[in-house]
């Protein structure tokens, strides 16, 4: 039995998972998994990925399951719908769930364009969210993993993530370096400026560095130095390693100034 290929829901080993493991050890699995046959003696999980993982951690050899005769697209829709009722869904989980369901439903349209239009309308109805919001969630699937993790963690707002999703992967990687170097995340206004620059063709890594170096009203005053300015002075490395090197250099220089001041006092 294997997980559904490309399923969007994360199975995380945390305190909640530990509690589930103990419950299953004591009571077993109360709700059977839903699976579909994909070959001789091979099954794919449609509903119950967390239960299957928990059972494995609990040391169970077998689990109760109900086999359903479904196509891959039917299974994708069922998988998404069986999990959308969960209380705590990460933005990335919703994003890839809506995308998976949209692509599965779109195959039922007379053309890809017609199919996607109808499928988003259907998802909106089933999820009780506006079609615009469905599209906004799906936009998050264009973020590189590092930025998407920041949206999931709440370090970047959902609306900011949507705007940043219009940058290509190389520019998003450059943005991550700028975020680390400046120790700040883009505001909604800054993200909108980057999106606008993508549309008019003026976006560049230099522009991203300049925008991210701007002081925000709600942040303490900072001195920002671009990576280009540091070349030749700081060894190559990750942004964190470069920051640590600069901090250490400042400490050494501060010690040097103190020693120099002491020597001046002693020679007067």
C-alpha positions in Angstrom: 0.0 0.0 0.0 1.5 3.3 -1.0 0.6 7.0 -0.6 -1.4 8.7 -3.4 1.1 10.1 -5.8 1.5 13.9 -5.3 -1.0 14.1 -2.4 -0.9 17.6 -0.9 -1.3 16.9 2.8 1.7 16.9 5.1 2.2 14.1 7.6 4.3 15.6 10.4 5.8 13.8 13.4 4.9 16.1 16.3 3.1 15.9 19.6 -0.3 15.4 18.0 1.1 12.5 16.0 2.6 11.0 19.2 -0.9 11.2 20.9 -2.4 9.5 17.9 0.2 6.7 18.0 -0.7 6.1 21.7 -4.4 6.1 20.9 -4.0 3.6 18.1 -1.8 1.3 20.2 -4.6 1.3 22.8 -7.7 1.2 20.6 -6.6 0.4 17.1 -7.7 2.2 14.0 -11.4 3.0 14.3 -12.0 4.4 10.8 -10.8 2.3 7.9 -8.6 3.7 5.2 -10.0 4.2 1.7 -7.8 2.7 -1.0 -7.9 1.8 -4.7 -6.3 -1.0 -6.5 -3.5 0.1 -8.9 -2.1 -3.4 -9.8 -1.9 -7.0 -8.7 -1.9 -6.9 -4.9 -1.0 -3.2 -4.9 -3.1 -0.4 -3.5 -2.9 3.4 -3.3 -4.3 5.3 -0.3 -7.1 7.8 -1.1 -8.0 8.7 2.5 -6.0 7.9 5.6 -2.4 8.9 5.0 -2.0 10.1 8.6 -3.7 6.9 10.0 -1.4 4.7 7.8 1.7 6.6 9.1 0.5 6.4 12.7 -0.2 2.7 12.4 3.4 2.1 11.1 4.8 4.1 14.0 2.6 2.0 16.4 4.0 -1.2 14.9 0.8 -2.5 13.4 1.3 -5.0 10.6 -2.2 -4.6 9.1 -4.8 -1.9 9.0 -8.5 -1.9 8.2 -9.2 -0.6 4.7 -12.1 -0.3 2.2 -11.2 -0.8 -1.5 -13.0 1.6 -3.9 -13.1 1.2 -7.7 -12.0 4.7 -8.8 -10.0 6.3 -11.7 -7.0 8.4 -10.8 -9.0 11.6 -11.3 -11.9 10.4 -9.2 -9.5 9.4 -6.5 -7.8 12.8 -6.5 -11.1 14.6 -6.0 -12.1 12.2 -3.2 -8.7 12.6 -1.5 -9.0 16.4 -1.5 -12.6 16.4 -0.3 -11.9 14.0 2.5 -9.3 16.3 4.1 -10.7 19.8 3.5 -12.8 19.5 6.6 -9.7 19.4 8.8 -9.5 22.3 11.3 -5.9 23.1 10.8 -4.8 23.1 7.1 -1.6 24.9 6.1 -1.8 27.4 3.2 0.5 25.1 1.1 -1.8 22.1 1.8 -4.9 24.0 0.6 -2.9 25.4 -2.4 -1.8 22.0 -3.7 -5.1 20.4 -2.8 -7.1 22.9 -4.8 -4.6 22.5 -7.7 -4.9 18.7 -7.6 -8.7 18.9 -7.6 -8.7 21.5 -10.4 -6.6 19.4 -12.7 -8.6 16.3 -12.0 -11.9 18.1 -12.6 -10.6 20.0 -15.6 -10.3 16.7 -17.6 -14.1 16.6 -17.7 -14.3 19.9 -19.7 -14.5 20.1 -23.4 -11.2 21.9 -23.5 -8.5 22.7 -20.9 -9.7 26.3 -20.6 -13.3 25.4 -20.3 -12.5 22.6 -17.9 -10.4 24.8 -15.6 -13.1 27.5 -15.5 -15.8 24.9 -14.5 -13.5 23.1 -12.0 -12.6 26.3 -10.1 -16.3 27.1 -9.9 -17.0 23.6 -8.5 -14.1 23.8 -6.0 -15.5 27.2 -4.9 -18.9 25.7 -4.3 -17.6 22.7 -2.4 -15.1 24.6 -0.3 -17.4 27.6 0.4 -14.7 30.0 -0.8 -14.8 32.5 -3.6 -13.4 31.6 -7.0 -10.9 34.5 -6.6 -9.6 33.0 -3.3 -9.3 29.5 -5.0 -7.1 31.1 -7.7 -5.1 32.9 -5.0 -4.4 29.7 -3.2 -3.4 27.9 -6.4 -0.9 30.8 -7.1 1.0 29.7 -4.0 2.0 26.5 -5.8 4.4 28.7 -7.9 6.5 29.6 -4.8 9.8 27.9 -4.2 9.7 25.7 -1.1 11.7 28.1 1.1 9.2 30.9 0.5 6.2 28.6 0.8 7.5 27.4 4.1 7.6 31.0 5.3 4.0 31.4 4.3 3.1 28.2 6.2 5.0 29.5 9.3 3.3 32.8 9.2 6.5 34.8 8.6 5.1 35.9 5.2 1.5 36.8 4.9 -0.8 34.9 2.5 -1.4 38.0 0.4 2.3 38.7 0.2 3.0 35.1 -0.9 0.4 35.5 -3.7 2.2 38.6 -5.1 5.6 37.0 -4.8 4.4 33.9 -6.7 4.6 35.9 -9.9 8.4 36.1 -9.7 10.2 33.2 -11.4 12.2 30.7 -9.4 15.6 32.4 -9.9 14.2 35.8 -8.7 12.5 34.1 -5.8 15.9 32.5 -4.8 17.5 36.0 -5.1 14.7 37.3 -2.8 15.5 34.7 -0.2 19.1 35.8 -0.1 17.9 39.4 0.3 15.5 38.4 3.1 18.4 36.7 4.9 20.9 39.5 4.4 18.5 42.3 5.5 16.9 40.1 8.2 13.4 41.2 7.1 10.5 40.0 4.9 8.8 42.0 2.2 5.8 44.0 3.0 2.6 43.7 0.9 3.5 47.0 -0.8 7.0 45.8 -1.6 5.6 42.5 -3.0 3.2 44.4 -5.1 6.0 46.5 -6.6 7.9 43.4 -7.5 4.8 41.9 -9.1 4.3 45.1 -11.1 7.9 45.1 -12.2 7.5 41.5 -13.4 4.5 42.7 -15.5 6.4 45.6 -17.1 9.6 43.7 -17.6 11.7 45.9 -15.3 12.3 43.3 -12.5 15.9 42.3 -11.7 17.9 40.9 -8.8 19.3 44.4 -8.3 15.8 45.8 -8.0 14.9 43.2 -5.4 18.0 44.0 -3.4 17.2 47.7 -3.4 13.6 47.1 -2.4 14.5 44.8 0.4 17.2 47.2 1.7 14.5 49.9 2.3 13.7 50.7 5.9 10.2 49.9 6.9 8.3 52.2 9.4 7.7 49.2 11.7 11.3 48.1 11.8 14.4 49.4 13.6 16.9 51.4 11.7 19.2 49.2 9.8 22.3 49.5 7.6 22.0 47.3 4.5 24.8 46.2 2.2 24.3 44.4 -1.0 26.1 41.1 -1.8 27.9 42.9 -4.6 29.4 45.5 -2.2 30.7 42.7 0.0 32.5 40.7 -2.7 36.2 40.8 -2.2 35.9 41.4 1.6 33.7 38.5 2.8 34.4 34.8 2.0 31.8 33.1 -0.1 29.1 31.2 1.8 25.5 31.2 2.8 23.9 34.5 3.8 24.0 33.3 7.4 27.7 32.5 7.2 28.4 35.9 5.6 26.4 37.7 8.4 28.4 35.8 11.1 31.7 36.7 9.4 30.7 40.4 9.3 29.6 40.3 13.0 32.9 38.7 14.0 34.9 41.3 12.0 33.0 44.1 13.7 33.8 42.6 17.1 37.6 42.4 16.3 37.5 46.0 15.1 35.8 47.1 18.2 38.5 45.3 20.3 41.2 47.0 18.2 39.7 50.5 18.9 39.5 49.8 22.6 43.2 48.7 22.7 44.2 51.7 20.7 42.3 54.0 23.1 44.0 52.4 26.1 47.4 52.8 24.6 46.8 56.5 23.9 45.8 57.0 27.5 48.9 55.3 28.8 51.3 57.4 26.6 49.8 60.8 27.6 
